[in-house]
């Protein structure tokens, strides 16, 4: 049996492509007693409200028809965001050389957050390059989150 996120991604893809966007990620999470189905989209030049609506309305109807989720939930369609999390190998490949933030489950050297340039991604391990020329690799099991680092 397919996961809710897989079914939602399959249903959403035609509407996302029709809006001129790409699928970034799908999450199905419980927050404060409410279930949320979140569909994150991306588009060259950014995502606008009209594109989110162009995906949300027909996707809502398709989800109602397919009925892959028991109980109630809130559907959200939004941009992946400027500080988007990197989760899939293709996300890391697209942003090699970009500034990222790595958050760890447990502190190393007294901290849980490291900021640097994404220099390598291999089997879940992430290597950052730092301004002093040093590099550091964080193991997949140590990493809680990797996301783009917004530098102004």
N, CA, C and O atoms as a GROMACS GRO file, in nm:
protein
  608
    1UNK      N    1   0.083  -0.119   0.000
    1UNK     CA    2   0.000   0.000   0.000
    1UNK      C    3   0.088   0.126   0.000
    1UNK      O    4   0.186   0.133   0.073
    2UNK      N    5   0.052   0.223  -0.081
    2UNK     CA    6   0.130   0.346  -0.092
    2UNK      C    7   0.105   0.438   0.026
    2UNK      O    8  -0.003   0.438   0.086
    3UNK      N    9   0.208   0.516   0.059
    3UNK     CA   10   0.195   0.617   0.164
    3UNK      C   11   0.103   0.729   0.116
    3UNK      O   12   0.087   0.752  -0.004
    4UNK      N   13   0.044   0.797   0.212
    4UNK     CA   14  -0.042   0.912   0.181
    4UNK      C   15   0.035   1.014   0.098
    4UNK      O   16  -0.020   1.071   0.004
    5UNK      N   17   0.161   1.038   0.132
    5UNK     CA   18   0.240   1.138   0.060
    5UNK      C   19   0.265   1.097  -0.085
    5UNK      O   20   0.267   1.182  -0.174
    6UNK      N   21   0.282   0.967  -0.109
    6UNK     CA   22   0.304   0.919  -0.245
    6UNK      C   23   0.178   0.935  -0.329
    6UNK      O   24   0.184   0.980  -0.444
    7UNK      N   25   0.063   0.899  -0.272
    7UNK     CA   26  -0.064   0.914  -0.343
    7UNK      C   27  -0.091   1.060  -0.373
    7UNK      O   28  -0.130   1.096  -0.484
    8UNK      N   29  -0.069   1.146  -0.273
    8UNK     CA   30  -0.092   1.289  -0.292
    8UNK      C   31   0.000   1.346  -0.399
    8UNK      O   32  -0.043   1.427  -0.481
    9UNK      N   33   0.126   1.302  -0.400
    9UNK     CA   34   0.221   1.350  -0.501
    9UNK      C   35   0.176   1.310  -0.641
    9UNK      O   36   0.181   1.391  -0.734
   10UNK      N   37   0.132   1.186  -0.656
   10UNK     CA   38   0.084   1.139  -0.787
   10UNK      C   39  -0.038   1.218  -0.834
   10UNK      O   40  -0.047   1.255  -0.951
   11UNK      N   41  -0.131   1.243  -0.742
   11UNK     CA   42  -0.251   1.318  -0.777
   11UNK      C   43  -0.217   1.464  -0.810
   11UNK      O   44  -0.278   1.523  -0.899
   12UNK      N   45  -0.121   1.521  -0.737
   12UNK     CA   46  -0.087   1.662  -0.752
   12UNK      C   47  -0.005   1.693  -0.877
   12UNK      O   48  -0.018   1.801  -0.934
   13UNK      N   49   0.076   1.600  -0.920
   13UNK     CA   50   0.173   1.626  -1.027
   13UNK      C   51   0.113   1.687  -1.153
   13UNK      O   52   0.169   1.785  -1.203
   14UNK      N   53   0.004   1.636  -1.208
   14UNK     CA   54  -0.050   1.699  -1.330
   14UNK      C   55  -0.093   1.845  -1.308
   14UNK      O   56  -0.075   1.928  -1.397
   15UNK      N   57  -0.148   1.875  -1.192
   15UNK     CA   58  -0.192   2.012  -1.163
   15UNK      C   59  -0.072   2.105  -1.142
   15UNK      O   60  -0.076   2.221  -1.181
   16UNK      N   61   0.032   2.052  -1.080
   16UNK     CA   62   0.154   2.129  -1.057
   16UNK      C   63   0.220   2.163  -1.191
   16UNK      O   64   0.260   2.277  -1.215
   17UNK      N   65   0.230   2.063  -1.278
   17UNK     CA   66   0.291   2.085  -1.410
   17UNK      C   67   0.207   2.181  -1.493
   17UNK      O   68   0.262   2.264  -1.565
   18UNK      N   69   0.074   2.172  -1.484
   18UNK     CA   70  -0.014   2.262  -1.558
   18UNK      C   71   0.002   2.407  -1.511
   18UNK      O   72  -0.021   2.501  -1.587
   19UNK      N   73   0.042   2.424  -1.386
   19UNK     CA   74   0.065   2.558  -1.330
   19UNK      C   75   0.205   2.609  -1.363
   19UNK      O   76   0.242   2.719  -1.323
   20UNK      N   77   0.283   2.528  -1.436
   20UNK     CA   78   0.419   2.568  -1.474
   20UNK      C   79   0.521   2.550  -1.363
   20UNK      O   80   0.625   2.616  -1.362
   21UNK      N   81   0.492   2.462  -1.269
   21UNK     CA   82   0.578   2.443  -1.152
   21UNK      C   83   0.630   2.300  -1.147
   21UNK      O   84   0.597   2.217  -1.231
   22UNK      N   85   0.712   2.274  -1.046
   22UNK     CA   86   0.760   2.139  -1.018
   22UNK      C   87   0.725   2.105  -0.873
   22UNK      O   88   0.709   2.193  -0.789
   23UNK      N   89   0.714   1.977  -0.846
   23UNK     CA   90   0.687   1.930  -0.711
   23UNK      C   91   0.817   1.928  -0.632
   23UNK      O   92   0.916   1.868  -0.676
   24UNK      N   93   0.818   1.993  -0.517
   24UNK     CA   94   0.937   1.992  -0.432
   24UNK      C   95   0.926   1.882  -0.328
   24UNK      O   96   1.018   1.801  -0.312
   25UNK      N   97   0.812   1.878  -0.256
   25UNK     CA   98   0.797   1.781  -0.148
   25UNK      C   99   0.650   1.773  -0.106
   25UNK      O  100   0.571   1.863  -0.134
   26UNK      N  101   0.615   1.663  -0.039
   26UNK     CA  102   0.483   1.646   0.020
   26UNK      C  103   0.503   1.596   0.162
   26UNK      O  104   0.580   1.504   0.186
   27UNK      N  105   0.432   1.658   0.256
   27UNK     CA  106   0.437   1.616   0.396
   27UNK      C  107   0.295   1.586   0.444
   27UNK      O  108   0.199   1.652   0.404
   28UNK      N  109   0.283   1.488   0.530
   28UNK     CA  110   0.157   1.460   0.599
   28UNK      C  111   0.193   1.451   0.747
   28UNK      O  112   0.248   1.351   0.793
   29UNK      N  113   0.160   1.557   0.821
   29UNK     CA  114   0.204   1.569   0.959
   29UNK      C  115   0.089   1.610   1.050
   29UNK      O  116  -0.008   1.672   1.007
   30UNK      N  117   0.104   1.574   1.176
   30UNK     CA  118   0.005   1.613   1.277
   30UNK      C  119   0.066   1.722   1.364
   30UNK      O  120   0.175   1.707   1.418
   31UNK      N  121  -0.007   1.831   1.376
   31UNK     CA  122   0.037   1.944   1.458
   31UNK      C  123  -0.081   1.993   1.540
   31UNK      O  124  -0.186   2.027   1.485
   32UNK      N  125  -0.064   1.997   1.670
   32UNK     CA  126  -0.169   2.047   1.757
   32UNK      C  127  -0.300   1.975   1.742
   32UNK      O  128  -0.406   2.036   1.752
   33UNK      N  129  -0.296   1.846   1.719
   33UNK     CA  130  -0.417   1.766   1.707
   33UNK      C  131  -0.481   1.768   1.570
   33UNK      O  132  -0.582   1.701   1.549
   34UNK      N  133  -0.425   1.843   1.476
   34UNK     CA  134  -0.479   1.852   1.340
   34UNK      C  135  -0.380   1.792   1.241
   34UNK      O  136  -0.259   1.814   1.252
   35UNK      N  137  -0.431   1.716   1.144
   35UNK     CA  138  -0.347   1.661   1.039
   35UNK      C  139  -0.339   1.761   0.924
   35UNK      O  140  -0.439   1.822   0.885
   36UNK      N  141  -0.218   1.776   0.869
   36UNK     CA  142  -0.194   1.866   0.757
   36UNK      C  143  -0.131   1.787   0.643
   36UNK      O  144  -0.035   1.712   0.662
   37UNK      N  145  -0.185   1.805   0.524
   37UNK     CA  146  -0.124   1.754   0.402
   37UNK      C  147  -0.066   1.876   0.331
   37UNK      O  148  -0.141   1.960   0.281
   38UNK      N  149   0.066   1.885   0.328
   38UNK     CA  150   0.134   2.000   0.270
   38UNK      C  151   0.204   1.961   0.141
   38UNK      O  152   0.283   1.867   0.137
   39UNK      N  153   0.172   2.035   0.037
   39UNK     CA  154   0.232   2.014  -0.094
   39UNK      C  155   0.316   2.137  -0.124
   39UNK      O  156   0.264   2.248  -0.134
   40UNK      N  157   0.447   2.116  -0.139
   40UNK     CA  158   0.539   2.227  -0.166
   40UNK      C  159   0.576   2.225  -0.313
   40UNK      O  160   0.616   2.123  -0.367
   41UNK      N  161   0.561   2.341  -0.377
   41UNK     CA  162   0.592   2.352  -0.520
   41UNK      C  163   0.703   2.454  -0.541
   41UNK      O  164   0.730   2.538  -0.455
   42UNK      N  165   0.765   2.444  -0.657
   42UNK     CA  166   0.874   2.535  -0.692
   42UNK      C  167   0.855   2.578  -0.837
   42UNK      O  168   0.793   2.507  -0.916
   43UNK      N  169   0.908   2.694  -0.870
   43UNK     CA  170   0.895   2.747  -1.004
   43UNK      C  171   1.010   2.843  -1.029
   43UNK      O  172   1.047   2.919  -0.939
   44UNK      N  173   1.069   2.842  -1.147
   44UNK     CA  174   1.172   2.941  -1.176
   44UNK      C  175   1.116   3.081  -1.155
   44UNK      O  176   1.010   3.115  -1.206
   45UNK      N  177   1.188   3.162  -1.080
   45UNK     CA  178   1.143   3.297  -1.052
   45UNK      C  179   1.049   3.306  -0.933
   45UNK      O  180   1.006   3.415  -0.896
   46UNK      N  181   1.018   3.192  -0.870
   46UNK     CA  182   0.933   3.192  -0.752
   46UNK      C  183   0.790   3.151  -0.781
   46UNK      O  184   0.745   3.149  -0.896
   47UNK      N  185   0.721   3.118  -0.675
   47UNK     CA  186   0.582   3.073  -0.682
   47UNK      C  187   0.492   3.186  -0.637
   47UNK      O  188   0.522   3.256  -0.540
   48UNK      N  189   0.380   3.205  -0.709
   48UNK     CA  190   0.285   3.308  -0.668
   48UNK      C  191   0.155   3.244  -0.618
   48UNK      O  192   0.135   3.123  -0.632
   49UNK      N  193   0.069   3.326  -0.561
   49UNK     CA  194  -0.056   3.279  -0.504
   49UNK      C  195  -0.145   3.214  -0.609
   49UNK      O  196  -0.212   3.114  -0.581
   50UNK      N  197  -0.147   3.269  -0.729
   50UNK     CA  198  -0.230   3.212  -0.836
   50UNK      C  199  -0.187   3.069  -0.870
   50UNK      O  200  -0.271   2.984  -0.897
   51UNK      N  201  -0.058   3.043  -0.868
   51UNK     CA  202  -0.010   2.908  -0.896
   51UNK      C  203  -0.049   2.812  -0.784
   51UNK      O  204  -0.087   2.698  -0.810
   52UNK      N  205  -0.039   2.858  -0.660
   52UNK     CA  206  -0.081   2.774  -0.547
   52UNK      C  207  -0.230   2.741  -0.558
   52UNK      O  208  -0.270   2.627  -0.535
   53UNK      N  209  -0.310   2.840  -0.592
   53UNK     CA  210  -0.453   2.818  -0.608
   53UNK      C  211  -0.483   2.725  -0.725
   53UNK      O  212  -0.572   2.641  -0.717
   54UNK      N  213  -0.408   2.740  -0.834
   54UNK     CA  214  -0.428   2.655  -0.952
   54UNK      C  215  -0.398   2.508  -0.922
   54UNK      O  216  -0.447   2.419  -0.992
   55UNK      N  217  -0.319   2.483  -0.821
   55UNK     CA  218  -0.290   2.346  -0.779
   55UNK      C  219  -0.388   2.303  -0.670
   55UNK      O  220  -0.440   2.192  -0.673
   56UNK      N  221  -0.412   2.389  -0.575
   56UNK     CA  222  -0.492   2.355  -0.458
   56UNK      C  223  -0.636   2.315  -0.491
   56UNK      O  224  -0.684   2.212  -0.443
   57UNK      N  225  -0.702   2.394  -0.572
   57UNK     CA  226  -0.845   2.367  -0.600
   57UNK      C  227  -0.868   2.232  -0.668
   57UNK      O  228  -0.946   2.151  -0.619
   58UNK      N  229  -0.801   2.205  -0.781
   58UNK     CA  230  -0.825   2.075  -0.845
   58UNK      C  231  -0.769   1.958  -0.763
   58UNK      O  232  -0.823   1.848  -0.767
   59UNK      N  233  -0.660   1.981  -0.690
   59UNK     CA  234  -0.604   1.875  -0.607
   59UNK      C  235  -0.700   1.839  -0.495
   59UNK      O  236  -0.717   1.722  -0.462
   60UNK      N  237  -0.763   1.937  -0.437
   60UNK     CA  238  -0.862   1.912  -0.332
   60UNK      C  239  -0.974   1.822  -0.384
   60UNK      O  240  -1.015   1.726  -0.318
   61UNK      N  241  -1.022   1.853  -0.504
   61UNK     CA  242  -1.128   1.771  -0.566
   61UNK      C  243  -1.078   1.629  -0.593
   61UNK      O  244  -1.149   1.532  -0.568
   62UNK      N  245  -0.956   1.618  -0.645
   62UNK     CA  246  -0.898   1.486  -0.676
   62UNK      C  247  -0.879   1.403  -0.548
   62UNK      O  248  -0.901   1.282  -0.548
   63UNK      N  249  -0.838   1.469  -0.440
   63UNK     CA  250  -0.820   1.398  -0.313
   63UNK      C  251  -0.955   1.353  -0.258
   63UNK      O  252  -0.966   1.243  -0.204
   64UNK      N  253  -1.057   1.438  -0.271
   64UNK     CA  254  -1.191   1.400  -0.226
   64UNK      C  255  -1.240   1.277  -0.302
   64UNK      O  256  -1.301   1.187  -0.244
   65UNK      N  257  -1.213   1.274  -0.432
   65UNK     CA  258  -1.258   1.162  -0.515
   65UNK      C  259  -1.181   1.034  -0.484
   65UNK      O  260  -1.241   0.927  -0.471
   66UNK      N  261  -1.049   1.044  -0.473
   66UNK     CA  262  -0.966   0.926  -0.447
   66UNK      C  263  -0.978   0.879  -0.302
   66UNK      O  264  -0.967   0.760  -0.273
   67UNK      N  265  -1.001   0.974  -0.211
   67UNK     CA  266  -1.019   0.948  -0.068
   67UNK      C  267  -0.907   0.863  -0.006
   67UNK      O  268  -0.936   0.760   0.055
   68UNK      N  269  -0.780   0.905  -0.021
   68UNK     CA  270  -0.670   0.824   0.032
   68UNK      C  271  -0.643   0.847   0.181
   68UNK      O  272  -0.559   0.778   0.240
   69UNK      N  273  -0.713   0.942   0.243
   69UNK     CA  274  -0.685   0.978   0.381
   69UNK      C  275  -0.810   0.959   0.466
   69UNK      O  276  -0.916   1.015   0.436
   70UNK      N  277  -0.797   0.879   0.571
   70UNK     CA  278  -0.908   0.861   0.664
   70UNK      C  279  -0.915   0.983   0.756
   70UNK      O  280  -0.812   1.033   0.800
   71UNK      N  281  -1.034   1.029   0.783
   71UNK     CA  282  -1.050   1.140   0.875
   71UNK      C  283  -1.027   1.274   0.808
   71UNK      O  284  -1.005   1.282   0.687
   72UNK      N  285  -1.031   1.377   0.888
   72UNK     CA  286  -1.016   1.512   0.834
   72UNK      C  287  -0.870   1.557   0.837
   72UNK      O  288  -0.789   1.508   0.916
   73UNK      N  289  -0.840   1.651   0.749
   73UNK     CA  290  -0.706   1.707   0.739
   73UNK      C  291  -0.718   1.842   0.671
   73UNK      O  292  -0.821   1.875   0.612
   74UNK      N  293  -0.612   1.920   0.679
   74UNK     CA  294  -0.605   2.050   0.612
   74UNK      C  295  -0.506   2.038   0.497
   74UNK      O  296  -0.392   1.996   0.517
   75UNK      N  297  -0.549   2.075   0.377
   75UNK     CA  298  -0.462   2.076   0.260
   75UNK      C  299  -0.399   2.213   0.247
   75UNK      O  300  -0.468   2.315   0.246
   76UNK      N  301  -0.267   2.215   0.235
   76UNK     CA  302  -0.194   2.340   0.211
   76UNK      C  303  -0.105   2.321   0.090
   76UNK      O  304  -0.033   2.222   0.081
   77UNK      N  305  -0.111   2.415  -0.003
   77UNK     CA  306  -0.021   2.416  -0.117
   77UNK      C  307   0.057   2.547  -0.110
   77UNK      O  308  -0.002   2.655  -0.105
   78UNK      N  309   0.190   2.537  -0.108
   78UNK     CA  310   0.271   2.659  -0.094
   78UNK      C  311   0.406   2.642  -0.161
   78UNK      O  312   0.444   2.534  -0.206
   79UNK      N  313   0.476   2.753  -0.167
   79UNK     CA  314   0.613   2.754  -0.218
   79UNK      C  315   0.703   2.673  -0.126
   79UNK      O  316   0.678   2.664  -0.005
   80UNK      N  317   0.807   2.616  -0.182
   80UNK     CA  318   0.906   2.546  -0.100
   80UNK      C  319   0.981   2.645  -0.010
   80UNK      O  320   1.038   2.606   0.091
   81UNK      N  321   0.980   2.772  -0.048
   81UNK     CA  322   1.041   2.876   0.035
   81UNK      C  323   1.187   2.900   0.005
   81UNK      O  324   1.257   2.814  -0.048
   82UNK      N  325   1.231   3.018   0.041
   82UNK     CA  326   1.370   3.056   0.015
   82UNK      C  327   1.466   2.978   0.104
   82UNK      O  328   1.581   2.955   0.066
   83UNK      N  329   1.419   2.937   0.222
   83UNK     CA  330   1.503   2.860   0.314
   83UNK      C  331   1.457   2.714   0.319
   83UNK      O  332   1.456   2.650   0.424
   84UNK      N  333   1.420   2.664   0.203
   84UNK     CA  334   1.364   2.529   0.189
   84UNK      C  335   1.455   2.421   0.245
   84UNK      O  336   1.577   2.429   0.233
   85UNK      N  337   1.395   2.319   0.304
   85UNK     CA  338   1.475   2.205   0.348
   85UNK      C  339   1.518   2.121   0.228
   85UNK      O  340   1.444   2.107   0.131
   86UNK      N  341   1.637   2.066   0.236
   86UNK     CA  342   1.688   1.975   0.134
   86UNK      C  343   1.672   1.834   0.190
   86UNK      O  344   1.728   1.802   0.295
   87UNK      N  345   1.596   1.750   0.119
   87UNK     CA  346   1.567   1.616   0.170
   87UNK      C  347   1.609   1.505   0.074
   87UNK      O  348   1.656   1.400   0.116
   88UNK      N  349   1.592   1.529  -0.053
   88UNK     CA  350   1.614   1.425  -0.154
   88UNK      C  351   1.750   1.446  -0.222
   88UNK      O  352   1.799   1.558  -0.228
   89UNK      N  353   1.809   1.338  -0.273
   89UNK     CA  354   1.938   1.353  -0.342
   89UNK      C  355   1.934   1.459  -0.452
   89UNK      O  356   2.031   1.533  -0.470
   90UNK      N  357   1.823   1.468  -0.525
   90UNK     CA  358   1.814   1.568  -0.632
   90UNK      C  359   1.812   1.711  -0.577
   90UNK      O  360   1.856   1.804  -0.644
   91UNK      N  361   1.760   1.729  -0.454
   91UNK     CA  362   1.765   1.862  -0.391
   91UNK      C  363   1.910   1.902  -0.366
   91UNK      O  364   1.952   2.014  -0.396
   92UNK      N  365   1.986   1.808  -0.310
   92UNK     CA  366   2.127   1.836  -0.279
   92UNK      C  367   2.206   1.860  -0.407
   92UNK      O  368   2.290   1.950  -0.411
   93UNK      N  369   2.180   1.781  -0.509
   93UNK     CA  370   2.251   1.798  -0.636
   93UNK      C  371   2.224   1.936  -0.696
   93UNK      O  372   2.315   1.998  -0.751
   94UNK      N  373   2.101   1.982  -0.686
   94UNK     CA  374   2.064   2.112  -0.744
   94UNK      C  375   2.129   2.228  -0.670
   94UNK      O  376   2.146   2.336  -0.728
   95UNK      N  377   2.165   2.209  -0.545
   95UNK     CA  378   2.216   2.320  -0.465
   95UNK      C  379   2.360   2.301  -0.419
   95UNK      O  380   2.402   2.364  -0.321
   96UNK      N  381   2.436   2.216  -0.487
   96UNK     CA  382   2.580   2.205  -0.456
   96UNK      C  383   2.644   2.343  -0.475
   96UNK      O  384   2.618   2.410  -0.574
   97UNK      N  385   2.726   2.382  -0.381
   97UNK     CA  386   2.791   2.513  -0.387
   97UNK      C  387   2.710   2.624  -0.322
   97UNK      O  388   2.757   2.738  -0.313
   98UNK      N  389   2.590   2.592  -0.276
   98UNK     CA  390   2.504   2.693  -0.212
   98UNK      C  391   2.527   2.696  -0.061
   98UNK      O  392   2.574   2.599  -0.002
   99UNK      N  393   2.493   2.809  -0.002
   99UNK     CA  394   2.500   2.823   0.144
   99UNK      C  395   2.387   2.743   0.207
   99UNK      O  396   2.271   2.757   0.169
  100UNK      N  397   2.422   2.659   0.305
  100UNK     CA  398   2.323   2.578   0.375
  100UNK      C  399   2.346   2.584   0.526
  100UNK      O  400   2.454   2.620   0.574
  101UNK      N  401   2.242   2.549   0.597
  101UNK     CA  402   2.248   2.533   0.742
  101UNK      C  403   2.226   2.385   0.771
  101UNK      O  404   2.132   2.325   0.719
  102UNK      N  405   2.312   2.327   0.852
  102UNK     CA  406   2.296   2.189   0.897
  102UNK      C  407   2.265   2.193   1.046
  102UNK      O  408   2.340   2.250   1.125
  103UNK      N  409   2.153   2.131   1.083
  103UNK     CA  410   2.116   2.119   1.224
  103UNK      C  411   2.134   1.974   1.265
  103UNK      O  412   2.094   1.882   1.193
  104UNK      N  413   2.195   1.956   1.381
  104UNK     CA  414   2.224   1.822   1.431
  104UNK      C  415   2.132   1.783   1.546
  104UNK      O  416   2.075   1.869   1.613
  105UNK      N  417   2.116   1.654   1.566
  105UNK     CA  418   2.039   1.605   1.679
  105UNK      C  419   2.110   1.633   1.810
  105UNK      O  420   2.048   1.671   1.909
  106UNK      N  421   2.243   1.613   1.812
  106UNK     CA  422   2.323   1.633   1.933
  106UNK      C  423   2.435   1.734   1.904
  106UNK      O  424   2.490   1.738   1.794
  107UNK      N  425   2.467   1.814   2.002
  107UNK     CA  426   2.573   1.914   1.980
  107UNK      C  427   2.709   1.851   1.949
  107UNK      O  428   2.745   1.746   2.001
  108UNK      N  429   2.782   1.920   1.863
  108UNK     CA  430   2.922   1.889   1.837
  108UNK      C  431   2.998   2.019   1.855
  108UNK      O  432   2.956   2.124   1.805
  109UNK      N  433   3.107   2.012   1.926
  109UNK     CA  434   3.186   2.133   1.955
  109UNK      C  435   3.097   2.239   2.020
  109UNK      O  436   3.115   2.359   1.996
  110UNK      N  437   3.001   2.194   2.102
  110UNK     CA  438   2.916   2.286   2.177
  110UNK      C  439   2.803   2.351   2.100
  110UNK      O  440   2.740   2.444   2.150
  111UNK      N  441   2.775   2.305   1.978
  111UNK     CA  442   2.665   2.364   1.902
  111UNK      C  443   2.597   2.261   1.813
  111UNK      O  444   2.654   2.158   1.778
  112UNK      N  445   2.473   2.294   1.778
  112UNK     CA  446   2.394   2.205   1.695
  112UNK      C  447   2.377   2.257   1.552
  112UNK      O  448   2.329   2.184   1.466
  113UNK      N  449   2.415   2.381   1.526
  113UNK     CA  450   2.396   2.441   1.394
  113UNK      C  451   2.531   2.477   1.332
  113UNK      O  452   2.619   2.532   1.396
  114UNK      N  453   2.543   2.442   1.203
  114UNK     CA  454   2.664   2.476   1.128
  114UNK      C  455   2.621   2.537   0.995
  114UNK      O  456   2.528   2.489   0.931
  115UNK      N  457   2.689   2.643   0.955
  115UNK     CA  458   2.659   2.715   0.831
  115UNK      C  459   2.782   2.711   0.742
  115UNK      O  460   2.893   2.741   0.785
  116UNK      N  461   2.761   2.674   0.617
  116UNK     CA  462   2.871   2.671   0.522
  116UNK      C  463   2.818   2.643   0.382
  116UNK      O  464   2.697   2.643   0.359
  117UNK      N  465   2.911   2.618   0.290
  117UNK     CA  466   2.872   2.586   0.152
  117UNK      C  467   2.861   2.435   0.137
  117UNK      O  468   2.947   2.360   0.182
  118UNK      N  469   2.754   2.391   0.073
  118UNK     CA  470   2.734   2.250   0.047
  118UNK      C  471   2.835   2.207  -0.060
  118UNK      O  472   2.823   2.247  -0.176
  119UNK      N  473   2.933   2.127  -0.021
  119UNK     CA  474   3.036   2.086  -0.117
  119UNK      C  475   3.020   1.942  -0.165
  119UNK      O  476   3.072   1.904  -0.270
  120UNK      N  477   2.946   1.861  -0.084
  120UNK     CA  478   2.931   1.721  -0.126
  120UNK      C  479   2.810   1.660  -0.053
  120UNK      O  480   2.779   1.695   0.061
  121UNK      N  481   2.744   1.569  -0.122
  121UNK     CA  482   2.636   1.491  -0.064
  121UNK      C  483   2.653   1.348  -0.113
  121UNK      O  484   2.656   1.323  -0.234
  122UNK      N  485   2.663   1.255  -0.019
  122UNK     CA  486   2.683   1.115  -0.058
  122UNK      C  487   2.615   1.023   0.042
  122UNK      O  488   2.653   1.018   0.159
  123UNK      N  489   2.515   0.950  -0.005
  123UNK     CA  490   2.443   0.852   0.078
  123UNK      C  491   2.391   0.911   0.208
  123UNK      O  492   2.391   0.844   0.312
  124UNK      N  493   2.347   1.035   0.204
  124UNK     CA  494   2.293   1.100   0.323
  124UNK      C  495   2.394   1.179   0.403
  124UNK      O  496   2.355   1.260   0.488
  125UNK      N  497   2.522   1.159   0.378
  125UNK     CA  498   2.626   1.238   0.445
  125UNK      C  499   2.642   1.371   0.373
  125UNK      O  500   2.639   1.377   0.250
  126UNK      N  501   2.659   1.477   0.451
  126UNK     CA  502   2.666   1.612   0.396
  126UNK      C  503   2.801   1.673   0.434
  126UNK      O  504   2.841   1.671   0.551
  127UNK      N  505   2.870   1.728   0.335
  127UNK     CA  506   2.997   1.795   0.360
  127UNK      C  507   2.981   1.944   0.336
  127UNK      O  508   2.931   1.987   0.232
  128UNK      N  509   3.026   2.021   0.435
  128UNK     CA  510   3.023   2.166   0.425
  128UNK      C  511   3.164   2.219   0.412
  128UNK      O  512   3.258   2.165   0.471
  129UNK      N  513   3.178   2.324   0.334
  129UNK     CA  514   3.303   2.399   0.325
  129UNK      C  515   3.284   2.530   0.399
  129UNK      O  516   3.180   2.594   0.389
  130UNK      N  517   3.385   2.569   0.474
  130UNK     CA  518   3.376   2.690   0.554
  130UNK      C  519   3.467   2.800   0.499
  130UNK      O  520   3.558   2.772   0.420
  131UNK      N  521   3.443   2.922   0.542
  131UNK     CA  522   3.517   3.038   0.489
  131UNK      C  523   3.667   3.030   0.514
  131UNK      O  524   3.744   3.093   0.443
  132UNK      N  525   3.709   2.954   0.616
  132UNK     CA  526   3.852   2.942   0.645
  132UNK      C  527   3.919   2.832   0.562
  132UNK      O  528   4.037   2.802   0.581
  133UNK      N  529   3.843   2.771   0.470
  133UNK     CA  530   3.897   2.666   0.384
  133UNK      C  531   3.878   2.525   0.438
  133UNK      O  532   3.902   2.428   0.367
  134UNK      N  533   3.834   2.513   0.562
  134UNK     CA  534   3.813   2.381   0.622
  134UNK      C  535   3.686   2.318   0.566
  134UNK      O  536   3.594   2.386   0.521
  135UNK      N  537   3.683   2.185   0.571
  135UNK     CA  538   3.563   2.110   0.533
  135UNK      C  539   3.527   2.017   0.647
  135UNK      O  540   3.613   1.973   0.724
  136UNK      N  541   3.398   1.987   0.656
  136UNK     CA  542   3.353   1.895   0.760
  136UNK      C  543   3.237   1.814   0.706
  136UNK      O  544   3.145   1.868   0.643
  137UNK      N  545   3.241   1.683   0.731
  137UNK     CA  546   3.134   1.594   0.687
  137UNK      C  547   3.050   1.553   0.807
  137UNK      O  548   3.103   1.514   0.912
  138UNK      N  549   2.919   1.562   0.790
  138UNK     CA  550   2.824   1.522   0.893
  138UNK      C  551   2.753   1.397   0.844
  138UNK      O  552   2.704   1.392   0.731
  139UNK      N  553   2.749   1.296   0.930
  139UNK     CA  554   2.686   1.170   0.894
  139UNK      C  555   2.534   1.180   0.893
  139UNK      O  556   2.474   1.258   0.968
  140UNK      N  557   2.473   1.102   0.807
  140UNK     CA  558   2.327   1.102   0.791
  140UNK      C  559   2.254   1.088   0.925
  140UNK      O  560   2.155   1.157   0.948
  141UNK      N  561   2.302   1.002   1.012
  141UNK     CA  562   2.236   0.976   1.141
  141UNK      C  563   2.250   1.093   1.238
  141UNK      O  564   2.175   1.103   1.335
  142UNK      N  565   2.346   1.181   1.214
  142UNK     CA  566   2.366   1.298   1.302
  142UNK      C  567   2.277   1.415   1.264
  142UNK      O  568   2.253   1.504   1.346
  143UNK      N  569   2.227   1.416   1.140
  143UNK     CA  570   2.162   1.533   1.082
  143UNK      C  571   2.011   1.533   1.108
  143UNK      O  572   1.941   1.439   1.071
  144UNK      N  573   1.964   1.639   1.171
  144UNK     CA  574   1.820   1.656   1.191
  144UNK      C  575   1.758   1.730   1.074
  144UNK      O  576   1.644   1.700   1.036
  145UNK      N  577   1.831   1.825   1.015
  145UNK     CA  578   1.776   1.909   0.909
  145UNK      C  579   1.888   1.974   0.830
  145UNK      O  580   1.989   2.016   0.886
  146UNK      N  581   1.869   1.982   0.700
  146UNK     CA  582   1.956   2.062   0.613
  146UNK      C  583   1.863   2.152   0.534
  146UNK      O  584   1.767   2.106   0.473
  147UNK      N  585   1.893   2.281   0.536
  147UNK     CA  586   1.811   2.373   0.456
  147UNK      C  587   1.899   2.483   0.399
  147UNK      O  588   2.009   2.509   0.447
  148UNK      N  589   1.846   2.547   0.295
  148UNK     CA  590   1.919   2.658   0.236
  148UNK      C  591   1.933   2.768   0.339
  148UNK      O  592   1.840   2.796   0.415
  149UNK      N  593   2.048   2.830   0.340
  149UNK     CA  594   2.077   2.936   0.436
  149UNK      C  595   2.059   3.070   0.363
  149UNK      O  596   2.125   3.097   0.262
  150UNK      N  597   1.972   3.151   0.413
  150UNK     CA  598   1.946   3.280   0.351
  150UNK      C  599   2.054   3.378   0.398
  150UNK      O  600   2.065   3.407   0.518
  151UNK      N  601   2.131   3.427   0.303
  151UNK     CA  602   2.239   3.521   0.332
  151UNK      C  603   2.205   3.653   0.266
  151UNK      O  604   2.190   3.659   0.144
  152UNK      N  605   2.193   3.760   0.345
  152UNK     CA  606   2.159   3.892   0.290
  152UNK      C  607   2.283   3.976   0.277
  152UNK      O  608   2.275   4.091   0.232
   0.00000   0.00000   0.00000
